């Protein structure tokens, strides 16, 4: 039986390792690097985010003493169109050897319970728009998520080099 635990600041290196594996997997599927972050940066950012209290990470492991094999990270957002606050799932990853064992479902169930406790009106998630991620989209749809349309866009601030 797997247990789901909320990560603390001390868990930042494990969180960073799992999120790093997710980012690597996305880059491989896309056929090119998609993210410009290393493990040290991920660890520092995870530590800062977890310490802030505005970023929640759930870790899945076989027991409380075993290393995590899955991660779900989410944060609170708020908009007028959503009629209040809601959660955004930033990352969800299960190590390949542990997939198809219900770990992703358990992480998502825990996130949905957290959303109810927080009084959030919804959870949102974005999946990469690649054919390789159609299975991921179907996973979310099986758990009550619906495609709402639109595409994720981003603006990057280009820092001047020193």
Secondary structure as UniProt FT lines:
FT   STRAND          3..6
FT   HELIX           9..11
FT   HELIX           12..30
FT   HELIX           39..52
FT   STRAND          55..61
FT   TURN            64..65
FT   STRAND          70..79
FT   TURN            80..83
FT   STRAND          84..94
FT   HELIX           96..98
FT   TURN            99..100
FT   HELIX           103..118
FT   STRAND          123..125
FT   HELIX           131..133
FT   HELIX           134..142
FT   TURN            143..144
//
